[in-house]
């Protein structure tokens, strides 16, 4: 059985951040990275641009072979873990091979959720989570005329935009009353929806896909109200869920994701988890949540790596705060923190400006004089700075009116005075 001191399963942002943190403290310990993908590491956020052709698959990798060689890391791609045995300190691969470890990081990410739709298993459909998914979708675009996208979240809307730019007629079916409901309220989503409609994308919100069936040289979708749509490409973008199937029988505690403490450690003392697979403490809720965003994956990976290496400089996780930036048809939308509906109403203030004609929107949510959420469309502010204002619980009382009038300038002033 092959042995390694640090074993990392997964190879995206959380894994790479942990790897870097480990090497800063431990320059010689054996590190092995395993990934199901057949390629060097990449970010899932780039996949829509691979579909559109804006980014070439061979030019989006986060690290190259030289990087792993320089850090003395064994990088193995196209490898799937079948079973984890914390007590034994070993994983079993799909081909039966075993690898022993002293410390294990689970950074396996998430995979698309396939809804229970009659006929889905009988028709060919696409998802968008891996490089192979993106390449397959890109190759299909020139051959199609009408695409149906199931889901109006970030993945579905990104894909819908890039398909429309490929001169494909696109229909998006979304169960919620407005698109991107996990990030924006109805007023903000309304601005986004109007821009998509002006670009020829049909958005069917508050709609349910009830069934799918083959039909002549395409297939036919039936909605909950009986409406029928014919299309020759179906993209399922109905959400993702953490990849945890290989942990069955491991004894590692799982809820919706792998449960971790503020050091990203699981209930098994030699196993950590970070990124989309990890269910860690929420900043607002206190209970453990999934927060599948890139900055959190990087932060969780860094904490896990430092903890695994015994780095005394490691600090506990502050809690998950949502942050998403969304560019679409030349516009920019940003969502940081939580909506007022996610908070106890006591002490909450909401300040909102909507200019639908100019496609501009700003909403600021305060709780007890501190920032809880800020959401904008074509409104200049730095999401990273706002994220830090929330995480640092900066009291805005003395500058409240200035912040409401000019959040960007005021936040930068606070940053220069209080961040050392």
MARBAVO-234498 format. One line per field, with one value per residue (C-alpha): y, z, x negated; residue in three letters; residue number from 1. Coordinates in nm, 4 decimals, decimal comma. Layout:
py = c(Y/...) .
pz = c(Z/...) .
px = c(X/...) .
aa = c(ala/...) .
i = c(NUM/...) .
***
This chain:
py = c(0,0000/0,3414/0,5862/0,9647/1,2018/1,4447/1,3147/1,5661/1,4385/1,7048/1,9613/2,2896/2,6064/2,4550/2,1797/2,4147/2,6642/2,3854/2,2582/2,6029/2,6444/2,3065/2,3786/2,7157/2,5335/2,1895/2,1957/1,8238/1,6205/1,3863/1,5271/1,3416/1,5029/1,2872/1,4088/1,2437/1,4891/1,3835/1,7163/1,9701/2,1773/2,4317/2,6459/2,5523/2,9259/2,9339/2,6626/2,8911/3,0718/2,7425/2,6763/3,0152/2,9703/3,2770/3,0564/2,7661/2,4494/2,4183/2,7748/2,7771/2,5574/2,6951/2,5142/2,3321/2,0240/2,2380/2,3797/2,0355/1,9227/2,2315/2,1738/1,8029/1,7007/1,3797/1,4832/1,2015/1,2780/1,0471/0,8776/0,8165/0,7360/0,4565/0,4233/0,6071/0,4309/0,6919/0,4330/0,2481/0,5733/0,4673/0,5253/0,2687/0,3751/0,2593/0,0146/-0,1422/0,0302/0,1547/0,4662/0,5182/0,8634/1,0369/1,3318/1,3528/1,6530/1,6035/1,8726/1,6788/1,9665/1,9231/1,7531/1,8435/1,7479/1,5622/1,6307/1,3522/1,4389/1,1663/1,0829/1,2537/0,9254/0,8480/1,1660/1,2945/1,5935/1,8049/1,9336/2,1892/2,1066/1,9609/2,0452/1,7488/1,8832/2,2228/2,0763/1,8516/2,1442/2,3634/2,0955/2,0579/2,4280/2,4553/2,1626/2,2962/2,5603/2,5562/2,4872/2,4384/2,5288/2,3841/2,6192/2,9963/3,0019/3,1197/2,8137/2,8134/3,1868/3,1810/2,8949/3,0602/3,3745/3,1860/2,9701/3,2835/3,4372/3,1224/3,2145/2,9490/3,0102/2,9644/2,8989/2,8940/2,7141/2,8217/2,6917/3,0092/3,3296/3,5030/3,4000/3,4055/3,3985/3,2734/3,5982/3,8817/3,9983/4,0375/4,3978/4,3128/3,9925/4,1866/4,4053/4,0974/3,9264/4,2279/4,2349/3,8627/3,9064/4,1916/3,9498/3,6990/3,4598/3,3328/3,3067/3,0953/3,1599/2,9953/2,7027/2,3320/2,0783/1,7889/1,5472/1,4785/1,2534/1,1875/1,3631/1,3155/1,4496/1,6352/1,5913/1,7514/1,9022/1,9335/2,1980/2,1772/2,3868/2,1617/2,3881/2,1892/2,2955/2,1277/2,1556/1,9750/2,0387/2,0157/2,1576/2,0559/2,3285/2,2623/2,2969/2,0976/1,8808/1,7862/1,4713/1,2392/0,8987/0,7564/0,8196/0,5565/0,3397/0,5686/0,6940/1,0544/1,2612/1,3953/1,6122/1,7907/1,8028/1,6841/1,8369/2,0280/2,2451/2,5894/2,4287/2,2317/1,9081/1,6334/1,4059/1,1830/1,3316/1,2713/1,3969/1,7544/1,8895/2,2215/2,3893/2,2922/1,9550/2,1048/2,2069/2,4672/2,7249/3,0071/3,3633/3,4751/3,1507/2,9903/2,6495/2,4747/2,5593/2,4965/2,8079/2,7069/3,0193/3,0590/3,2927/3,0568/2,7561/2,9362/3,0425/2,7026/2,5332/2,7633/2,6945/2,3191/2,3159/2,5175/2,2963/1,9788/2,1062/2,2229/2,5877/2,7939/3,0927/2,9276/3,1159/2,9606/2,9980/3,3176/3,1689/3,1495/3,4724/3,4447/3,6399/3,6192/3,8383/3,7888/3,9430/3,9150/4,0793/4,3535/4,4227/4,3547/4,2227/4,1642/3,9895/3,9951/3,8765/3,7945/3,9386/4,0876/3,7906/3,5664/3,7739/3,8289/4,1591/4,3237/4,5878/4,5392/4,8312/4,8052/5,0869/5,0320/5,2267/5,0926/5,2528/4,9927/5,2199/5,2544/4,8967/5,0190/4,8798/4,9001/4,7449/4,7729/4,5624/4,6718/4,4916/4,6756/4,9321/4,6750/4,5593/4,2317/4,2429/4,4585/4,3852/4,5835/4,5902/4,8259/4,9981/5,0400/4,8826/4,6288/4,2999/4,1845/4,4966/4,4609/4,0961/4,2013/4,4688/4,1949/3,9448/4,2060/4,3267/4,6885/4,9325/5,1776/5,3960/5,6973/5,6846/5,5383/5,8213/5,8504/5,4747/5,4767/5,7662/5,6253/5,2689/5,2282/5,5438/5,5062/5,1401/5,2178/5,4886/5,2427/4,9863/5,2263/5,3128/4,9777/4,7018/4,6233) .
pz = c(0,0000/-0,1026/0,1882/0,2070/0,5032/0,3565/0,1214/-0,0541/-0,2424/-0,4902/-0,6862/-0,7123/-0,4998/-0,1515/-0,2255/-0,3776/-0,0937/0,1598/-0,0357/-0,0345/0,3408/0,4160/0,2167/0,3852/0,7175/0,6135/0,3198/0,3125/0,4212/0,1517/-0,0245/-0,2695/-0,4543/-0,6136/-0,8529/-1,0585/-1,3423/-1,6251/-1,6287/-1,4325/-1,1785/-1,3026/-1,1575/-1,2240/-1,2561/-1,5931/-1,7551/-1,9093/-2,0916/-2,2253/-2,3607/-2,5355/-2,6766/-2,4946/-2,2963/-2,4432/-2,2274/-2,2398/-2,1092/-1,7959/-1,5632/-1,2164/-1,1855/-1,4188/-1,3844/-1,2939/-0,9917/-0,8439/-0,9211/-0,7535/-0,4389/-0,4434/-0,4706/-0,6333/-0,8515/-0,9790/-1,2110/-1,3336/-0,9935/-0,7974/-0,4264/-0,3474/0,0292/0,3238/0,6414/0,9007/1,1666/0,9257/0,7840/0,4246/0,1194/-0,1397/-0,5044/-0,7603/-0,9065/-0,5654/-0,4933/-0,1378/-0,0251/0,3386/0,4990/0,8251/0,7483/0,4906/0,3374/0,1611/-0,1057/-0,3476/-0,4285/-0,5459/-0,8318/-1,0231/-0,8711/-1,1114/-1,0295/-1,0389/-1,3740/-1,5628/-1,8807/-1,7841/-1,7816/-2,1338/-2,3048/-2,3622/-2,1425/-2,0412/-1,7070/-1,6479/-1,3657/-1,5193/-1,8074/-2,0034/-1,9503/-2,0876/-2,3902/-2,4672/-2,4459/-2,6612/-2,9299/-2,9269/-2,9712/-3,3489/-3,4089/-3,2240/-3,2720/-2,9491/-2,6005/-2,2809/-1,9563/-1,6408/-1,3567/-1,3258/-1,0805/-1,1577/-1,3625/-1,5630/-1,6344/-1,7305/-1,9683/-2,1109/-2,1910/-2,3640/-2,5603/-2,6741/-2,7841/-2,9948/-3,1831/-3,0092/-2,9119/-2,5341/-2,2877/-1,9143/-1,6858/-1,3220/-1,0344/-0,8245/-0,8992/-1,0213/-1,1405/-0,9143/-0,6103/-0,3917/-0,4473/-0,5329/-0,4496/-0,7042/-0,7960/-0,8731/-1,0555/-1,2565/-1,3996/-1,4922/-1,6449/-1,8655/-2,0001/-2,0824/-2,2506/-2,4622/-2,5793/-2,6904/-2,3948/-2,2852/-1,9069/-1,7686/-1,3944/-1,1418/-1,3841/-1,3307/-1,5794/-1,5466/-1,8096/-2,1051/-2,4053/-2,7412/-3,0300/-3,3962/-3,4268/-3,0938/-2,7625/-2,6032/-2,2576/-2,0793/-1,8118/-1,5053/-1,6696/-1,9775/-2,2015/-2,4372/-2,5630/-2,8293/-2,8061/-2,9291/-2,6226/-2,2526/-1,9876/-1,6312/-1,3925/-1,0957/-0,8303/-0,6879/-0,3829/-0,2043/-0,3291/-0,0274/-0,1643/-0,1135/0,2613/0,3220/0,6127/0,7023/1,0273/0,9144/1,0083/0,7169/0,7104/0,3772/0,3540/0,5629/0,9090/1,0253/1,3182/1,3007/1,2053/0,9218/1,1133/1,0913/1,3779/1,2663/1,4159/1,1075/0,8470/0,7424/0,4773/0,2913/0,0032/-0,1476/0,0299/0,3788/0,6040/0,8382/1,0799/0,9237/1,0169/1,0784/1,1674/1,4020/1,2758/1,0101/0,6474/0,2941/0,1425/-0,2013/-0,3039/-0,4235/-0,1468/0,1205/-0,0514/-0,0468/0,3156/0,4373/0,2466/0,4053/0,7563/0,6937/0,5508/0,8386/1,0921/0,9214/0,9204/1,2826/1,1927/1,5125/1,3061/1,2084/1,3079/1,3460/1,0776/1,1182/0,9622/0,6143/0,4447/0,0908/-0,1830/-0,5542/-0,8504/-1,1704/-1,5076/-1,7816/-2,1240/-2,0274/-1,6927/-1,3417/-1,0423/-0,6923/-0,3906/-0,0538/0,2751/0,3401/0,2607/0,5386/0,5175/0,6543/0,9717/1,2867/1,2068/1,5339/1,4621/1,0838/0,8393/0,4611/0,2267/-0,1408/-0,4654/-0,7907/-1,1327/-1,3730/-1,6762/-1,6295/-1,5016/-1,1689/-0,8282/-0,4757/-0,1525/0,1804/0,4770/0,8222/1,1525/1,4763/1,2828/1,1072/0,7488/0,6940/0,3179/0,0131/-0,3333/-0,6492/-1,0235/-1,2153/-0,8879/-0,8079/-0,4858/-0,4019/-0,2954/-0,1162/0,0994/0,1828/0,2722/0,5164/0,6693/0,7501/0,8768/1,0963/1,2350/1,1711/1,3464/1,0840/1,3301/1,3040/0,9229/0,8480/0,6303/0,4428/0,3822/0,2507/0,0181/-0,1010/0,0168/-0,1900/-0,0743/0,2869/0,3046/0,1651/0,4293/0,7026/0,5562/0,5632/0,9294/1,0832/0,8785/0,9772) .
px = c(0,0000/-0,1336/-0,1754/-0,1606/-0,1553/0,0987/0,3668/0,5926/0,8972/1,0052/0,8076/0,9952/0,9738/1,0103/0,7596/0,5027/0,5374/0,4795/0,1811/0,0226/0,0855/-0,0686/-0,3807/-0,4323/-0,4684/-0,5925/-0,8328/-0,9071/-0,6055/-0,4727/-0,1641/0,0566/0,3480/0,6173/0,8864/1,1584/1,0945/0,8677/0,6869/0,4897/0,6887/0,9422/1,2189/1,5835/1,6540/1,4754/1,6883/1,9543/1,6754/1,5438/1,8939/1,9015/1,5498/1,4235/1,1835/0,9881/0,9927/0,6148/0,5679/0,7848/0,5838/0,5092/0,1746/-0,0621/-0,2848/-0,5859/-0,4012/-0,3366/-0,6908/-0,8379/-0,6326/-0,7173/-0,3530/-0,2302/0,0631/0,2854/0,5767/0,8514/0,8615/1,1817/1,1951/1,4400/1,4050/1,2475/1,1314/1,0245/0,9412/0,7159/0,5786/0,6396/0,8581/0,9546/0,9687/1,2240/0,9698/0,9066/0,5737/0,5233/0,3375/0,2445/0,2425/0,1649/0,3937/0,6712/0,8486/1,1808/1,2253/1,4434/1,6777/2,0348/2,2155/2,5342/2,8677/3,0957/3,4613/3,7200/3,8793/4,0661/3,8763/3,5490/3,3602/3,4815/3,3604/3,0103/2,9335/2,6354/2,5092/2,2331/1,9947/1,6787/1,4486/1,5833/1,9365/1,8331/1,6556/1,9528/2,1935/1,9684/1,9513/2,3289/2,4119/2,3471/2,5847/2,8885/3,1559/3,3539/3,2197/3,4171/3,2395/3,3888/3,3031/3,2611/2,9720/2,6193/2,5218/2,8440/2,8354/2,4672/2,5366/2,8475/2,6486/2,3690/2,6123/2,7978/2,4683/2,4226/2,7431/2,9488/3,3103/3,3147/3,5960/3,5283/3,7735/3,7482/3,9596/3,9274/4,1180/3,8041/3,4589/3,1536/3,3814/3,0985/2,9074/3,1476/3,4974/3,7785/3,6874/3,3257/3,4162/3,6737/3,3969/3,1930/3,4973/3,5761/3,2209/3,2368/3,5753/3,4351/3,1635/3,4260/3,4101/3,7513/3,7855/4,0680/4,0676/4,2999/4,3011/4,2469/4,1146/4,3606/4,2326/4,0018/4,0472/3,8812/4,0565/3,9583/3,5984/3,6016/3,7784/4,0834/4,1106/4,4428/4,4806/4,7015/4,9743/4,9814/4,7711/4,5489/4,2067/3,9935/3,6146/3,3072/3,0872/3,1668/2,9355/3,0205/2,9027/3,1300/2,8618/2,5716/2,5107/2,1852/2,0107/2,0146/2,1209/1,7708/1,7995/2,0671/1,9560/1,6658/1,8152/1,7579/2,0620/2,2657/2,5764/2,6216/2,2429/1,9497/1,9863/1,6787/1,5741/1,4122/1,0790/1,2456/1,1898/1,4512/1,5506/1,2606/0,9448/0,7304/0,9797/1,0655/1,3049/1,3211/1,5029/1,8370/1,8372/1,8015/2,0887/1,9418/2,0765/2,2737/2,1833/2,5407/2,7142/2,4626/2,5737/2,3683/2,4471/2,3254/2,1693/2,0453/1,8564/1,5000/1,3708/1,5016/1,3424/1,0078/1,0485/1,1634/0,8834/0,6256/0,7590/0,7658/0,4140/0,2711/0,4468/0,3250/-0,0326/-0,0176/-0,0724/-0,0353/0,0755/0,4022/0,7182/1,0621/1,3277/1,5298/1,8433/1,9881/2,0994/2,2422/2,0649/2,1373/2,0501/2,2457/2,1618/2,4261/2,4594/2,2158/2,3872/2,2563/2,4506/2,3117/2,4631/2,2847/2,4314/2,7959/3,1354/3,3441/3,5811/3,3038/3,2685/3,4683/3,6459/3,5413/3,2780/3,2896/3,2973/3,3382/3,2352/3,3107/3,2759/3,4221/3,3774/3,5167/3,4853/3,1097/3,0714/2,9339/3,0156/2,8763/3,0029/2,8242/2,9334/2,8152/2,8592/2,7862/2,5844/2,3667/2,3709/2,5576/2,6036/2,5430/2,6793/2,6202/2,6663/2,4388/2,3510/1,9834/1,8642/1,5975/1,7603/1,4454/1,4371/1,8083/1,7486/1,4796/1,7046/1,9531/1,6963/1,5258/1,8629/1,7644/1,9997/2,1265/2,3174/2,0867/2,0737/2,4162/2,5481/2,2202/2,2200/2,5769/2,4913/2,1584/2,0877/1,7722/1,5941/1,7002/1,6005/1,2575/1,2132/1,3054/1,0686/0,7752/0,8390/0,9250/0,7567/0,4026) .
aa = c(unk/unk/unk/unk/unk/unk/unk/unk/unk/unk/unk/unk/unk/unk/unk/unk/unk/unk/unk/unk/unk/unk/unk/unk/unk/unk/unk/unk/unk/unk/unk/unk/unk/unk/unk/unk/unk/unk/unk/unk/unk/unk/unk/unk/unk/unk/unk/unk/unk/unk/unk/unk/unk/unk/unk/unk/unk/unk/unk/unk/unk/unk/unk/unk/unk/unk/unk/unk/unk/unk/unk/unk/unk/unk/unk/unk/unk/unk/unk/unk/unk/unk/unk/unk/unk/unk/unk/unk/unk/unk/unk/unk/unk/unk/unk/unk/unk/unk/unk/unk/unk/unk/unk/unk/unk/unk/unk/unk/unk/unk/unk/unk/unk/unk/unk/unk/unk/unk/unk/unk/unk/unk/unk/unk/unk/unk/unk/unk/unk/unk/unk/unk/unk/unk/unk/unk/unk/unk/unk/unk/unk/unk/unk/unk/unk/unk/unk/unk/unk/unk/unk/unk/unk/unk/unk/unk/unk/unk/unk/unk/unk/unk/unk/unk/unk/unk/unk/unk/unk/unk/unk/unk/unk/unk/unk/unk/unk/unk/unk/unk/unk/unk/unk/unk/unk/unk/unk/unk/unk/unk/unk/unk/unk/unk/unk/unk/unk/unk/unk/unk/unk/unk/unk/unk/unk/unk/unk/unk/unk/unk/unk/unk/unk/unk/unk/unk/unk/unk/unk/unk/unk/unk/unk/unk/unk/unk/unk/unk/unk/unk/unk/unk/unk/unk/unk/unk/unk/unk/unk/unk/unk/unk/unk/unk/unk/unk/unk/unk/unk/unk/unk/unk/unk/unk/unk/unk/unk/unk/unk/unk/unk/unk/unk/unk/unk/unk/unk/unk/unk/unk/unk/unk/unk/unk/unk/unk/unk/unk/unk/unk/unk/unk/unk/unk/unk/unk/unk/unk/unk/unk/unk/unk/unk/unk/unk/unk/unk/unk/unk/unk/unk/unk/unk/unk/unk/unk/unk/unk/unk/unk/unk/unk/unk/unk/unk/unk/unk/unk/unk/unk/unk/unk/unk/unk/unk/unk/unk/unk/unk/unk/unk/unk/unk/unk/unk/unk/unk/unk/unk/unk/unk/unk/unk/unk/unk/unk/unk/unk/unk/unk/unk/unk/unk/unk/unk/unk/unk/unk/unk/unk/unk/unk/unk/unk/unk/unk/unk/unk/unk/unk/unk/unk/unk/unk/unk/unk/unk/unk/unk/unk/unk/unk/unk/unk/unk/unk/unk/unk/unk/unk/unk/unk/unk/unk/unk/unk/unk/unk/unk/unk/unk/unk/unk/unk/unk/unk/unk/unk/unk/unk/unk/unk/unk/unk/unk/unk/unk/unk/unk/unk) .
i = c(1/2/3/4/5/6/7/8/9/10/11/12/13/14/15/16/17/18/19/20/21/22/23/24/25/26/27/28/29/30/31/32/33/34/35/36/37/38/39/40/41/42/43/44/45/46/47/48/49/50/51/52/53/54/55/56/57/58/59/60/61/62/63/64/65/66/67/68/69/70/71/72/73/74/75/76/77/78/79/80/81/82/83/84/85/86/87/88/89/90/91/92/93/94/95/96/97/98/99/100/101/102/103/104/105/106/107/108/109/110/111/112/113/114/115/116/117/118/119/120/121/122/123/124/125/126/127/128/129/130/131/132/133/134/135/136/137/138/139/140/141/142/143/144/145/146/147/148/149/150/151/152/153/154/155/156/157/158/159/160/161/162/163/164/165/166/167/168/169/170/171/172/173/174/175/176/177/178/179/180/181/182/183/184/185/186/187/188/189/190/191/192/193/194/195/196/197/198/199/200/201/202/203/204/205/206/207/208/209/210/211/212/213/214/215/216/217/218/219/220/221/222/223/224/225/226/227/228/229/230/231/232/233/234/235/236/237/238/239/240/241/242/243/244/245/246/247/248/249/250/251/252/253/254/255/256/257/258/259/260/261/262/263/264/265/266/267/268/269/270/271/272/273/274/275/276/277/278/279/280/281/282/283/284/285/286/287/288/289/290/291/292/293/294/295/296/297/298/299/300/301/302/303/304/305/306/307/308/309/310/311/312/313/314/315/316/317/318/319/320/321/322/323/324/325/326/327/328/329/330/331/332/333/334/335/336/337/338/339/340/341/342/343/344/345/346/347/348/349/350/351/352/353/354/355/356/357/358/359/360/361/362/363/364/365/366/367/368/369/370/371/372/373/374/375/376/377/378/379/380/381/382/383/384/385/386/387/388/389/390/391/392/393/394/395/396/397/398/399/400/401/402/403/404/405/406/407/408/409/410/411/412/413/414/415/416/417/418/419/420) .
***
